[in-house]
Amino acid sequence: MKRCTIPILLIGVLVLPALAFGLTIKSVDFMNLDNKSRLQIGLDGQASYDVTREAGSVILRIENARIPDHLARPFITKEFVTAIEQILPRQEKSDVVFAVSMKQMAPYFVFQDNNLVIMDFDIPAGIAAEAEASRAPVVVSVKTIPISASTPPAQPAITNALPERRVSDAALPAFMQETAISPDLLPTYSGEKITLDFQNADIHNVLRIIADVSGLNIVTSDEVKGTITIRLKNVPWDQALDVVLESKDLGKMAVGNVVRIAPAAKIKAAQDRLLESRKTQEQLEPLTTHVIPVNFAKASDIATTIKGREVGLVSERGSITAEDRTNVLIVKDIKNNSDEIRAMVKKLDKPTPQVLIAARIVQADNDFTKGLGVQWGGAFRNQSDRSHFGLTGVTTGTARNLFDTTAPAGSRPGWSSTVVPSPSLAVNFPTNQAAGFGLSVGRLGGSIFDLDLRLDIGESIGNAEVIARPKIVTMDNKKATIRQGEKYPYVVRDSEGQLSTELKDIELVLEVTPRIAFDGSVNMEISVKRNAIGSITNQLGDPSIASREAQTEVLVKNGETSVIGGIIEDEFRENLSQVPFLGDIPVLGYLFKGKTNTKSKKELLIFITPQILEPVAMQ
């Protein structure tokens, strides 16, 4: 009997301490939800509790329970928008007591939800209004609480927000400047800024704070554990979350506003499974056929673009075919892909802008050229003594109008206030320019109607002749060609000595390729070719063909006129009239004859005005 009594007594001594407490406190959390503050206590079973009020405090007593040492510490909540000042849990014999000190007594409600004991306190309107009035930028700061290796992780206390302090790149240590990642390679973070300062804190507590600030629902796997030491000042919460996860080789996967956190390898495996599941679903989903009309673009071009690997809208089972006769796309794919292809076609099938090219081909004398303001070499004229000075230039620039030549007599002439003198002259056609071809390009202000009015005046006084007023509409980035001239019969001799007649083009060819810029201006590539009858003749008496060609590129605003000049033709005529026989007598013959020399200089001017046509007008 004695041998049996001793084991029974030992078992009773070991079992009694465990049976003294029926429940164990597993967690203590405090949070603000809507217009109330919540104290949430987690246990390992259903609890029996009692609530009483003392002076400025509310006492919650949980019977027959124990609280671990790392949870039996003060919870400072004065920085929250709440009526609670602090929460002090403690062990009293076989019960656990939570003493809730109040800033201001407020209504409360206590209830039990499975293994949770919950106390909800209303937030008084006065406290909420005071917090709203003194609200600073949303920054959460956590006080550093050193924890020894043998002590369980402690719940960090909430303290005042730290002031924001910016550090420039120049202030970084040298090793940080050398290893810094370019901002272009980093993701963009937009969350509210928080400040975290932990030392050996449980990673779950850190994630809980980030969840409270972000409003996300965070679910962690069993493999997420350990402590973390971190100090972050005024960083977006989404960046802080990435930093915490990367430090522990963790990953995240979001579905709605629920974020699952697990080791990076498990997250990648889950994402791969999700991708495979989607592929399997696509393989099982039936295919549908749709006909998508294309209005402005070529169906074949859009089909080639959508089939590209970079776009990735067509599944492995799907297909897209262009029907050129009716200009439609035949799409066969699952419904989701077909909808995305239809949306992409709608974005790509836009009317290409068109440009109306209005040209004026004018043959004018030198005086009329000056009157148009094309003599832009820096002209300066004094009306009192009719003196005229000119500068010469060879490059293009930004001058728009002729210098002031209208100063009244007796006053000092000056430069026009509408022109900024520049060493780069827009157009320079000096009066003593030799005959030949020298392309010059400039811009004229005003509308095409103003230009037509001035040309009509020039024609009426005989200084100018408008050869042609062609107009042509072309697509954006498509070449438009304007030809003006005639066919000239040209006699040629073949190898057998036979004579034949060929027609040579004596014409002016103007080619313009417009490109519409994003700001509404028009960039024009201009090519001018002029063929004329030359002064040299061959053995058959046929004249040579003088060909002159030049290319340039100009940028003008919508509706602004670009002028091209420099195609100059000199004409010299000598008329001799005399009395027969008497006019041939040496010396005395001058009394019986008269000689008239006529010299004229004509210049060919080309005015080009682009006008962007709106898509609505084109339809």
LINGINOR-V857571 format. One record per run of one state. SS is the DSSP state (@ for helix, = for strand, . for the rest). FROM is the first residue (numbers start at 1). TO is the last residue. If there is no record, write none. Layout:
<<SS/FROM/TO> <SS/FROM/TO>>
This chain:
<<./1/1> <@/2/20> <./21/22> <=/23/33> <./34/35> <=/36/43> <./44/48> <=/49/54> <./55/56> <=/57/62> <./63/64> <=/65/67> <./68/73> <=/74/76> <./77/83> <=/84/92> <./93/94> <=/95/102> <./103/107> <=/108/113> <./114/115> <=/116/122> <./123/124> <@/125/133> <./134/140> <=/141/142> <./143/157> <=/158/159> <./160/168> <@/169/171> <./172/173> <@/174/179> <./180/182> <@/183/185> <./186/192> <=/193/202> <@/203/214> <./215/216> <=/217/220> <./221/226> <=/227/236> <@/237/247> <./248/249> <=/250/255> <./256/257> <=/258/263> <@/264/284> <./285/287> <=/288/293> <./294/298> <@/299/307> <./308/318> <=/319/323> <./324/327> <=/328/333> <./334/334> <@/335/348> <./349/353> <=/354/365> <@/366/371> <./372/379> <=/380/382> <./383/386> <=/387/389> <./390/435> <=/436/444> <./445/447> <@/448/460> <./461/463> <=/464/468> <./469/470> <=/471/475> <./476/478> <=/479/493> <./494/498> <=/499/516> <./517/521> <=/522/537> <./538/542> <=/543/556> <./557/560> <=/561/578> <./579/581> <@/582/584> <./585/587> <@/588/592> <=/593/613> <./614/614> <@/615/618> <./619/619>>
